[in-house]
Amino acid sequence: MTQSRLSLLGLCAMLVGMFAFAGSAQATKGALWKVGGATAKGGEIVEAKTDVEGVLLTELGGKNIHLRCPTINLVGAKLVEPNGGITGKIDFKGCKFFSLKTAGGELVEQKACEPKNEGVPGLIVTNTIDGLIVLHTPPGGTAEGVLEAVGLPDFATIVLGPECAFGEGILVEGKFFLKDCLKQFSTDVKEHLVEELKELTKLTLNGGAKTAIIDGSAWAFLGGANAGKLWSGKPA
């Protein structure tokens, strides 16, 4: 892995254009989720926990920006069938806003730009995100299942506050892709380690003025009545 893994907010935070698409993605006929060795019925709860903290990397006001979020949670996330869908929201907690003059330079926290949602400092909550299983073949590699995710109507509006020198908010639009870091997307396991598939993801900010990527990684697993069960995604 490189300096950090995930796609969150990319998460996975992310945190998810993580693409300026306003409608939901189209289902791939024949794709499906498997839970406990059987085809999922739909409605199975999906949860997540941070592996490496999510970092939104972009440029604002001529400076490199790192929006760092150490904790990621899925809100109301569940599998959707038929055709291998998933839906839900992502919240990121403890988020802090940093700037630096040059790439690789010293991070300077901009406390006036600390995100806030629902009156909670450091909280970012995405809009509803719809995801679908699709088949992707990397250059020179083997075809594998990945997750294509689209924010409805956009990924998130990050509220920064009236005193922030970089603006009062950031609109994150588009869609992003998540891959299984361990190449186990179609393998029945309890937890899948996921990160942003950067070669397909194209997040944009503030109407396309800037692009962004998401570093970091998260573990995704089933919750509720299916907690501890093996699960996997099967592309068509």
Backbone as a ProteinNet text record, in pm:
[ID]
protein_1_A
[PRIMARY]
MTQSRLSLLGLCAMLVGMFAFAGSAQATKGALWKVGGATAKGGEIVEAKTDVEGVLLTELGGKNIHLRCPTINLVGAKLVEPNGGITGKIDFKGCKFFSLKTAGGELVEQKACEPKNEGVPGLIVTNTIDGLIVLHTPPGGTAEGVLEAVGLPDFATIVLGPECAFGEGILVEGKFFLKDCLKQFSTDVKEHLVEELKELTKLTLNGGAKTAIIDGSAWAFLGGANAGKLWSGKPA
[TERTIARY]
83.2	0	87.5	32.5	102.5	76.4	98.9	90.7	-42	-150.9	-275.2	-369.7	-469.6	-562	-704.4	-796.7	-942.4	-1006	-1116.5	-1185.5	-1302.6	-1365	-1435.2	-1475.7	-1454.4	-1453.6	-1412	-1441.2	-1434.9	-1460.5	-1487.5	-1510.4	-1606	-1574.3	-1550.6	-1524.5	-1478.7	-1489	-1474.7	-1498	-1505.2	-1534.9	-1522	-1536.5	-1540.4	-1854.6	-1820.4	-1792.7	-1870.2	-1732.4	-1706.3	-1600.1	-1505.9	-1558.2	-1666.2	-1786.5	-1906	-1959.6	-2080.8	-2197.2	-2259.6	-2373.5	-2490.7	-2606.7	-2721.7	-2816.8	-2816.2	-2907.9	-2839.9	-2919.3	-2862	-2798.8	-2704.4	-2636	-2731.8	-2701.8	-2785.1	-2736	-2829.3	-2793.5	-2730.9	-2635.1	-2575.1	-2648.9	-2725.9	-2809.5	-2723.8	-2760.1	-2689.2	-2590.3	-2552.8	-2465.6	-2545.6	-2476.5	-2547.3	-2452.6	-2511.4	-2439.4	-2465.3	-2366.8	-2385	-2360.6	-2447	-2437.7	-2450	-2348.9	-2352.5	-2363.1	-2305.3	-2305.3	-2428.1	-2528.5	-2651.5	-2670	-2749.9	-2778.1	-2850.9	-2804	-2864.1	-3010.3	-3092	-3231.9	-3251.1	-3154	-3168.6	-3211.9	-3159.1	-3191.8	-3090.8	-2992.1	-2889.6	-2807	-2786.2	-2716.2	-2566.4	-2506	-2362	-2303.2	-2191.9	-2124.4	-1978.9	-1909.9	-1770.1	-1693.8	-1562.7	-1474	-1345.1	-1283.5	-1164.3	-1045.9	-971.9	-842.7	-733.7	-725	-636.9	-725.5	-705.9	-797.2	-814.8	-937	-966.2	-915	-857.8	-806.2	-852.6	-929.8	-968.2	-856.7	-798	-685.7	-730.8	-710.2	-749.1	-669.4	-711.5	-646.2	-752.9	-737.1	-828.1	-746.1	-782.7	-713.6	-564.2	-523.1	-381.1	-300.5	-367.6	-297.3	-348.6	-259.7	-298.7	-377.4	-488.6	-578.2	-585.3	-574.6	-596.2	-712.1	-822.6	-934.7	-930.1	-886.8	-856.8	-971	-1017.7	-1129.4	-1092.3	-1063.8	-1014.2	-1118.4	-1246.3	-1349.6	-1457.1	-1490.4	-1594.3	-1700.8	-1826.5	-1939.2	-2035.7	-2102.2	-2209.3	-2341.9	-2431.3	-2560.3	-2671.7	-2747.3	-2858	-2813.6	-2691.3	-2640.1	-2694.6	-2736.7	-2790	-2770.8	-2766.6	-2757.2	-2891.5	-2885.7	-3006.2	-3002.8	-3109.5	-3123.1	-3256.3	-3264.9	-3165.2	-3054.9	-2957.1	-2849.8	-2743.6	-2723.8	-2607.1	-2592.3	-2687.9	-2679.1	-2650.1	-2619.5	-2603	-2640.6	-2701	-2740.7	-2719.9	-2704.1	-2684.7	-2608.4	-2580.2	-2502.4	-2373	-2277.6	-2152	-2136.4	-2096.8	-2058.3	-1913	-1846.7	-1707.4	-1699.8	-1630.1	-1623.3	-1480.1	-1470.1	-1338.4	-1261	-1329.4	-1262.4	-1195.6	-1076.4	-1003.2	-951.6	-941.2	-905.4	-761.6	-675.8	-536.4	-500.6	-406.7	-354.8	-203.5	-142.5	2.4	35.9	147.4	181.3	226	300.2	351.4	326	310.9	289.5	405.4	372.8	475.5	524.3	468.9	510.2	442.8	464.6	410.3	260.7	183.5	40.6	12	-77.3	-118.6	-269.7	-312.3	-455.3	-524.2	-635.2	-716.8	-843.1	-835.6	-944.6	-1074.7	-1063.8	-1184.6	-1258.3	-1190.8	-1249.9	-1293.8	-1294.7	-1336.5	-1478.4	-1499.2	-1633.3	-1731.4	-1857.1	-1961.3	-2089.5	-2161.4	-2289.1	-2384.4	-2507.1	-2608.7	-2559.3	-2475.3	-2422.9	-2310.6	-2264.2	-2158.6	-2025.2	-1928.5	-1797.5	-1728.2	-1661.5	-1585.2	-1666.3	-1796.4	-1883.1	-1915.3	-1899.4	-1942	-2037.4	-2153.8	-2252	-2280.9	-2265.6	-2292.4	-2442.7	-2479.2	-2614	-2625	-2743.5	-2760	-2670.3	-2602.3	-2513	-2563.3	-2576.8	-2615.4	-2493.2	-2470.7	-2358.1	-2403	-2324.8	-2354.8	-2227.7	-2239.3	-2127	-2104.5	-1980.5	-1944.7	-1814.2	-1786.7	-1664.6	-1561.4	-1439.7	-1331.3	-1206.9	-1141.9	-1017.4	-905.5	-814.5	-704.2	-606.4	-530.8	-433.8	-337.6	-332.4	-242.5	-281.9	-402.6	-445.3	-561.3	-620.1	-731.8	-861.2	-968.5	-1098.6	-1139.1	-1195.1	-1235.7	-1358.7	-1433.3	-1548.7	-1507.7	-1572.6	-1552.5	-1689.2	-1693.6	-1819.7	-1819.3	-1916.3	-1934.4	-2039.4	-2005.8	-2096.4	-2125	-2251	-2296.2	-2373.3	-2340.9	-2414.1	-2540	-2648.5	-2777.2	-2824.7	-2834.6	-2797.2	-2647.4	-2576.6	-2431.8	-2375.9	-2244.3	-2182.7	-2206.4	-2169.9	-2186.3	-2162.8	-2221.5	-2186.9	-2116.8	-1990.2	-1911.1	-1918.8	-1979.3	-1996.5	-1871.1	-1807.1	-1681.7	-1696.7	-1800.1	-1821.6	-1786	-1844.7	-1831.9	-1692.2	-1609.5	-1476.9	-1368.1	-1402.9	-1302.4	-1251.7	-1120.1	-1059.2	-1074.1	-1117.1	-1130.1	-1275.4	-1363.9	-1504.9	-1585.2	-1715.5	-1801.5	-1840.2	-1812.3	-1848.7	-1786.1	-1787.2	-1734.9	-1841.6	-1879.3	-1972.3	-1891.3	-1910.8	-1840.6	-1939.9	-1909.6	-2003.1	-1941.6	-2029.7	-1986.8	-2004	-1919.1	-1920.9	-1778.1	-1766	-1634	-1641.9	-1526.1	-1518.8	-1438.2	-1484.3	-1414.7	-1368.6	-1247.8	-1197.4	-1161.2	-1155.5	-1108.2	-956.2	-890.3	-744.1	-676.9	-743.6	-686.6	-733.6	-800.4	-854.3	-946.6	-1031.2	-1125.1	-1270	-1294.7	-1430.1	-1528.3	-1488	-1576.2	-1546.1	-1472.6	-1441	-1524	-1581	-1662.3	-1572.5	-1574.1	-1497	-1584.8	-1544.7	-1623.2	-1607.7	-1485.2	-1457.5	-1382.7	-1422.3	-1355.2	-1282.3	-1153.7	-1074.4	-1086	-1145.5	-1174.8	-1103	-1071.4	-1011.7	-1056.7	-1034.3	-1073.9	-993.6	-1063.5	-999.1	-975	-855.8	-828.7	-833.1	-799.5	-796.8	-935.6	-1040.4	-1176.9	-1249.7	-1211.5	-1278.6	-1243	-1339.8	-1317.3	-1409.4	-1374.3	-1452.2	-1422	-1525.2	-1506	-1563.2	-1509	-1552.5	-1610	-1712.7	-1767.8	-1796.6	-1873.6	-1915.6	-1807.7	-1708.8	-1604.8	-1481.8	-1476.6	-1362.7	-1233.5	-1242.2	-1125.4	-1160.8	-1059.1	-1079.1	-1024	-1059.2	-1014.3	-995.1	-909.6	-894.9	-910	-931.3	-947.7	-848	-766.5	-676	-735.6	-692.6	-738.6	-801	-842.4	-906	-998.3	-1090.2	-1186.6	-1223.1	-1261.5	-1312.7	-1465	-1523.1	-1668.5	-1714.1	-1824	-1871.6	-2021.9	-2083.4	-2227.1	-2259.3	-2373.5	-2418.3	-2555.6	-2616.4	-2750.7	-2757.1	-2862.8	-2883.4	-2778.8	-2706.2	-2605.9	-2462.8	-2447.2	-2314.3	-2228.8	-2105.7	-2013.1	-2024	-2124.7	-2141.1	-2043.2	-2006.1	-1923.5	-2008.4	-1946.9	-2020.8	-1927.3	-1984.8	-1904.1	-1992.9	-1930.2	-2001.7	-1964.9	-2063.3	-2039	-2081.1	-1984.3	-2022	-2088.9	-2163.1	-2232.1	-2131
-119.2	0	125.3	232.6	360.6	428.8	560.8	632	611	599.6	565.7	502	429.2	356.2	398.6	385	398	483.9	474.3	562.6	613.9	709.3	770.4	854.6	948.4	1076.4	1074.9	916.3	891.6	811.4	579.3	507.2	501.6	495.2	483.9	531.5	703.7	816.1	859.8	863.9	877.8	854.1	781.8	847.2	783.3	902.2	880.9	872.9	1332.8	1309.8	1418.1	1105.2	1083.6	1130.5	1342.6	1280.7	1369.1	1426.4	1505.5	1431.8	1343.3	1266.1	1299.2	1326.1	1362	1245.3	1144.5	1032.6	912.3	810.3	688.9	605.3	518.2	433.1	325.5	273.9	169.6	32.5	-53.2	-185.9	-269.7	-354.1	-450.1	-581.9	-620	-739.4	-862.1	-937.9	-1060.9	-1050.6	-928	-911.9	-943.7	-988.3	-1021	-1022.7	-1012.2	-1029.8	-1169.7	-1226.4	-1353.8	-1335.3	-1393.4	-1385.6	-1526.8	-1570.5	-1705.5	-1813.9	-1788.4	-1887.6	-1887	-1805.3	-1798	-1657.9	-1646.8	-1515.4	-1427.8	-1305.1	-1213.3	-1184.9	-1162.8	-1129.5	-979.8	-900	-755	-707.5	-593.7	-540.5	-576	-660	-694.9	-571.3	-549.9	-431.4	-442.9	-332.5	-327	-221.1	-254.2	-160.5	-144.6	-48.3	-24.3	29.5	7	64.6	108.3	211	267.6	173	161.8	93.9	200.2	282	399.2	520.5	626.9	740.9	796	841.5	899	1041	1073.3	1207.8	1253.6	1360.9	1422.3	1517.6	1493.4	1573.1	1655.9	1788	1875.6	2005	2104.9	2235.9	2344.6	2437.2	2550.2	2675.9	2785.3	2911.3	2905	2822.4	2811.2	2728.9	2661.1	2578.8	2435.8	2343.1	2203.8	2186.7	2114.1	2094.2	1946.8	1919.2	1785.2	1792.1	1729.2	1719.9	1579.4	1569.7	1441.1	1398.9	1275	1223.2	1085.8	1076.5	950.9	841.5	877.9	777.9	779.5	660.5	648.3	551.1	584.1	496.4	495.2	383.4	376.4	398.1	472.8	505.7	450.7	357	299.2	225.2	175.6	106.3	-36.3	-77.1	-212.4	-260	-391.2	-451	-439	-425.9	-413.1	-520.5	-593.7	-693.9	-672.4	-712.2	-787.2	-698.3	-763.9	-700.8	-629.2	-672.6	-632.7	-485.3	-427.3	-286.5	-269.4	-147.3	-111.6	35.1	72	210.4	249.6	378.9	427.3	558.3	607.1	729.2	696.7	787.9	773.4	895	873.1	988.2	974.2	1089.4	1098.2	1185.1	1136.2	1206.4	1249.4	1355.9	1404.9	1470.5	1519.2	1573.8	1708.9	1727.1	1852.4	1897.8	2026.8	2090.9	2142.5	2096.4	2138.8	2196	2289.7	2343	2337.8	2341.3	2350.7	2421.5	2495.5	2575.8	2490.9	2385.7	2299.7	2154.4	2071.1	1928.5	1871.5	1795.5	1737.7	1830.1	1952	2048.2	2021.9	2114.5	2099.4	2132.6	2047.1	2069.8	2175.1	2267.6	2371.8	2360.2	2332.6	2318.6	2454.9	2457.2	2577.4	2556.8	2597.7	2569.5	2639.2	2753.5	2824.4	2746.9	2648.1	2569.7	2431	2407.3	2275.8	2245.2	2130.6	2096.5	2082.8	2104.6	2091	2047.9	1955.2	1911.1	1887.7	1933.9	1917.1	1971	2076.8	2137.8	2062.3	1954.3	1871.6	1904.2	1959.5	1990.2	1863.6	1876	1764.4	1659	1680.1	1579.5	1615.4	1517.9	1529.6	1414.2	1443.8	1341.4	1352.5	1243.4	1245.9	1240.3	1268.8	1239.7	1088.9	1042.1	900.2	862.6	750.7	701.1	566.2	551.4	424.3	361.5	234.9	163.7	41	2.1	-115	-193.7	-324.5	-409.7	-400.9	-373.1	-372.9	-450	-490.5	-564.1	-467.6	-473.7	-385.7	-467.3	-436.2	-502.2	-398.9	-402.7	-306.4	-333.1	-231.4	-251.6	-365.2	-463.5	-575.5	-669.6	-650.4	-731.1	-822.6	-878.2	-970.5	-902.4	-931.6	-872.2	-902.3	-801.8	-819	-734.1	-772.7	-695	-573.5	-459.9	-338	-275.7	-174.2	-108.6	32.3	63.1	197.6	269.3	386.1	456	597.2	638.3	768.7	837.6	963	1040.5	1098.9	1101.1	1150.1	1268.1	1387.8	1426.3	1448.3	1461.9	1476.1	1405.6	1397.7	1322	1387.7	1513.7	1579.8	1729.6	1805.6	1946.4	1957.5	1995.8	2006.2	2150.1	2169.2	2302.8	2340	2452	2493.5	2613.2	2690.8	2802.5	2936.7	3045	3178.3	3239.5	3192.2	3250.3	3178.1	3074.2	2996.9	3076.3	3088.2	3164.7	3097.2	2970.8	2896.8	2883.8	2957.7	2952.1	2885.5	2905.2	2853.3	2707.8	2653.8	2514.1	2460.2	2328	2258.8	2162.8	2175.7	2082.1	1972.8	1848.9	1734	1658.1	1646.5	1584.4	1461.8	1380.4	1276.2	1137	1047.4	908.1	862.9	755.1	701.3	549.5	486.7	341.4	288.6	177.2	110.5	-27.6	-63.4	-196.6	-266.4	-398.5	-477.1	-480.1	-422.6	-413.4	-549.9	-651.4	-785.5	-873.5	-810.8	-881.7	-995.6	-966.6	-1065.9	-1022	-933.6	-883.7	-998	-1098.7	-1211.4	-1334.9	-1316	-1425.4	-1410.3	-1520.4	-1515.9	-1497.9	-1378.2	-1347.8	-1264.4	-1253.5	-1174.9	-1025.2	-982	-839.4	-815	-710.5	-669.9	-538.3	-534.4	-412.6	-333.3	-214.7	-139.6	-5.4	38.2	169.7	222.1	349.3	411.1	354.1	325.6	285.5	413.1	468.7	604.1	617.5	510.3	524.2	541.4	508.4	527.5	642.8	673.8	779.1	917.7	1006	1144.9	1237.4	1263.4	1355.4	1499.7	1582.3	1724.5	1807.4	1928	2018.5	2146.2	2198.3	2330.4	2348.4	2255.1	2266.7	2236	2157.5	2118.2	2205.1	2300.1	2391.8	2318.2	2215.1	2139.3	1991.4	1906.3	1764	1724.4	1604.6	1557.5	1407.4	1357.6	1214.6	1186.1	1059.7	1020.4	910.3	932.7	830.1	769.8	648.2	581.2	447.4	373.2	243.3	210.3	118.1	78.8	-67.4	-128	-265.2	-259.9	-333	-341.1	-481.8	-488.8	-617.9	-610.7	-725.5	-730.6	-708.9	-645.8	-621.7	-680.1	-643.1	-690.6	-841.1	-899.7	-1044.2	-1123.8	-1058.6	-1128.1	-1101.5	-1041.3	-1010.5	-1136.6	-1126.1	-1238.6	-1332.4	-1316	-1404.8	-1368.3	-1468.2	-1446.1	-1382.4	-1292.8	-1230	-1191.8	-1169.8	-1136.6	-1074.7	-1013.7	-956.3	-1028.7	-1063.1	-1134.9	-1048.4	-999.6	-922.3	-1011.5	-950.5	-1028.8	-1094.1
0	0	0	-55.1	-52.6	80.4	85.9	212.1	282.8	213	278	178.7	237	152.9	186.1	98.5	108.7	2.8	-5.9	-86.8	-10.6	77.1	143.9	132.5	132.1	154.1	177.4	43.5	-6.2	15.3	143.9	200.7	145.8	261.1	272.3	270.7	334.7	308.7	244.7	336.5	268.2	284.9	255	240.9	115.7	-221.9	-268.3	-316.5	-909.3	-922.2	-991.8	-385.1	-385.5	-429	-1094.9	-1143.1	-1117.6	-1216.3	-1198.2	-1260.3	-1182.5	-1227.8	-1137.2	-1197.9	-1116.7	-1096.6	-1186.3	-1174.6	-1116	-1081.6	-1025.3	-1135	-1095.6	-1191.8	-1241.5	-1359.2	-1417.4	-1373.3	-1334.3	-1285.6	-1396	-1357.6	-1449.7	-1432.8	-1531.1	-1521	-1496.5	-1395.7	-1364.9	-1250.9	-1211.9	-1095.4	-968.8	-863.9	-740.8	-621.7	-503.8	-377.9	-325.1	-257.3	-190.8	-41.8	38.4	184.3	240.4	313.5	369.6	264.7	146.7	40	-48.5	-16.8	-96	-152	-256.7	-314.3	-212.3	-198.2	-102	-137.8	-37.3	-59.8	-81	-33	-34.3	103	144.6	275.4	382.8	349.6	447.3	485	613.9	664.3	638.6	593.2	570.9	663	729.6	818.9	774.3	832.4	795.4	914.8	913.3	1014.7	945.9	998.9	938.2	947.6	838.2	838.7	843.1	737.9	733.7	712	789.6	786.2	645.3	617.3	487.1	476.3	361	335.5	198.3	193.9	67.7	26.1	-89.5	-138.7	-257.1	-249.6	-359.2	-350.4	-427.8	-425.8	-420.5	-328.5	-316.3	-289.3	-353.7	-328.8	-352.8	-447.9	-480.1	-380.6	-286.6	-188.6	-191.7	-160.4	-147.2	-18.4	-27.2	85.9	122.5	252.8	305.8	404.7	371.3	463.9	523.7	648.6	711.2	804.4	785.5	865	921.1	1051	1108	1127.1	1130	1158.7	1051.1	1000.8	899.2	946.3	918.9	950.8	832.9	813.3	715.4	787.5	724.2	784	695.4	748.8	672.4	548.3	546.8	427.5	421.5	303.2	287.1	143.7	128.7	-4.1	-74.9	-206.7	-288.8	-397.7	-409.8	-514.9	-587.1	-718	-793.6	-850.8	-911.9	-988.9	-905.6	-782	-705.9	-676.6	-606.6	-569.5	-421.5	-381.3	-241.4	-226.3	-114.9	-94.9	51.3	76.6	212.3	213.5	331.6	349.3	423.8	415.5	488.1	578.3	702.8	783.3	827.2	829.9	867.9	993.3	1094	1221.7	1252.9	1329.8	1370.4	1257.9	1154.6	1036.4	1067.5	1012.4	1027.4	891.4	876.2	749.6	759.1	667.2	666	529.1	528.5	402.2	405.9	288.1	276.8	146.7	146.1	29.1	-88.7	-61.7	-168.2	-133.6	-236.4	-214.3	-133.2	-29.3	55	164.6	171.2	272.5	406.1	499.1	633.5	635.3	700.2	713	819.3	785.5	879.8	899.2	1021	1045.6	1036.7	962.8	948.8	1033.7	1159.3	1252.1	1213.1	1145.9	1102.2	993.5	934.7	826.1	872.2	1001.7	1051.3	1003.2	938.2	890.2	1005.8	975.4	1076.6	1006.9	1068.6	1014.6	1130.8	1115.3	1219	1353.2	1347.4	1468	1534.6	1472.1	1531.2	1464.3	1537	1479.1	1429.5	1314.3	1260.3	1188.6	1173.5	1111.6	966.5	876.9	737.5	709.9	655.6	620.4	471.7	399.9	256.1	229.7	106.3	60.9	38.4	3.4	-27.3	-144.1	-130.9	-235	-283.6	-414.1	-475	-539.8	-510	-569.2	-645	-745.3	-826.8	-854.5	-857.8	-894.4	-1045	-1085.9	-1227.8	-1245	-1367.4	-1398.5	-1454.2	-1399.6	-1443.3	-1472	-1585	-1620.4	-1619.9	-1523	-1519.2	-1632.1	-1675	-1783.5	-1751.2	-1839.9	-1820.7	-1709.2	-1653.8	-1540.9	-1573.6	-1469.9	-1481.8	-1441.9	-1511.5	-1481	-1337	-1269.5	-1131.1	-1104.1	-1002.1	-962.9	-881.9	-907.9	-830.7	-806.6	-722.2	-691.2	-747.6	-831.2	-885.6	-800.9	-747.6	-655.7	-703.8	-694.4	-739.4	-627.5	-600.6	-502.2	-562.2	-484.3	-533.2	-448.2	-503.5	-640.7	-657.7	-545.8	-550	-427.1	-418.1	-309.7	-173.8	-160.8	-31.4	-44.7	46.5	65.2	200	197.1	318.9	369	484.3	542	620.5	583.5	644.6	738.8	723.2	814.6	753.4	805.7	746.7	759	850.3	869.7	791.6	719.1	645.1	525.6	513.1	404.4	269.2	267.8	142.4	98	164.4	130.4	240.6	237	342.1	321.7	203.6	179.5	53.2	43.3	-74.6	-123.9	-250.3	-312.5	-381	-338.3	-396.9	-483.3	-612.4	-706.1	-772.3	-832.1	-920.9	-866.7	-916.7	-874.6	-850.3	-776.5	-748.9	-754.8	-758.5	-765.3	-647.3	-592.7	-483.7	-528.4	-487	-516.6	-386.3	-391.9	-278.8	-284.8	-183.4	-183	-190.4	-136.3	-129.6	-245.2	-342.8	-459.2	-417.5	-317.5	-266.8	-283.9	-380.9	-400.6	-422.6	-500.6	-532.8	-448.8	-339.9	-247.9	-121.4	-73.7	47.8	170.2	227.2	347.4	440.5	567.5	662.6	638.2	605.2	588.4	458.2	386.1	263.1	288.1	256.4	270.7	140.5	147.3	26	23.5	-96.9	-118.1	-253	-276.5	-402.3	-519.3	-627.9	-752.4	-831.9	-814.9	-862.8	-1014	-1087.8	-1232.6	-1293.2	-1218.5	-1268.6	-1200.3	-1077.8	-1001.4	-1053.8	-1056.2	-1097.4	-1019.5	-897.3	-814.2	-853.5	-855	-883.5	-769.7	-754.7	-648.5	-708	-641.1	-673.8	-822.3	-876.4	-1015	-1116.6	-1079	-1172.3	-1169.3	-1076.2	-1070.6	-1036.1	-953.7	-913.2	-906.1	-916	-897.7	-760.4	-716.3	-585.9	-589.4	-501.5	-481.4	-333.3	-302.5	-163.4	-131.8	-32.9	16.7	142.7	174	294.3	260.8	361.1	338.8	454.9	429.9	532	515.7	626.7	625.4	617.3	523	508.1	546.8	622.1	672	695.4	714	736	883.1	908.1	1044.3	1067.8	1179.3	1210.9	1223.8	1170.1	1179.3	1103.9	1012.7	931.7	978.6	1095.4	1146.9	1153.5	1102.6	1104.9	987	902.2	787.5	675.2	596.3	479.3	370.4	291.1	182.1	69.4	-48	-166.5	-272.3	-372.2	-485.4	-612.6	-694.1	-818.4	-936.8	-1016.7	-1135.2	-1238.5	-1329.6	-1432.7	-1526.6
[MASK]
++++++++++++++++++++++++++++++++++++++++++++++++++++++++++++++++++++++++++++++++++++++++++++++++++++++++++++++++++++++++++++++++++++++++++++++++++++++++++++++++++++++++++++++++++++++++++++++++++++++++++++++++++++++++++++++++++++++++++++

